[in-house]
Amino acid sequence: MTRILVDFDRCEGHGLCEQTAPEVFRLDDEGELHLTRDEVGPEHESSVAAAARVCPVAALKVQP
């Protein structure tokens, strides 16, 4: 399992994570980020890692 860490104070709600891994990341109507889960299995690891790479404010980290 891969753990997802989010710095919610740093997150600006750009939505790139939601576009990259919609199965895990959701923005609400106010632009607040929500996780559908805070750990993912191998089937979502690559999309979550990609979401962390595209975050323009580096608010996402993944830990194996």
QUIZIVEN-V354068 format. One record per residue. RES is the residue in three letters. SS is DSSP state (H for helix, E for strand, C for the rest). Layout:
res->(RES | RES)
ss->(SS | SS)
//
This chain:
res->(MET | THR | ARG | ILE | LEU | VAL | ASP | PHE | ASP | ARG | CYS | GLU | GLY | HIS | GLY | LEU | CYS | GLU | GLN | THR | ALA | PRO | GLU | VAL | PHE | ARG | LEU | ASP | ASP | GLU | GLY | GLU | LEU | HIS | LEU | THR | ARG | ASP | GLU | VAL | GLY | PRO | GLU | HIS | GLU | SER | SER | VAL | ALA | ALA | ALA | ALA | ARG | VAL | CYS | PRO | VAL | ALA | ALA | LEU | LYS | VAL | GLN | PRO)
ss->(C | E | E | E | E | E | C | C | C | C | C | C | C | C | C | H | H | H | H | H | C | C | C | C | E | E | E | C | C | C | C | C | E | E | E | C | C | C | E | E | C | H | H | H | H | H | H | H | H | H | H | H | H | H | C | C | C | C | C | E | E | E | E | C)
//
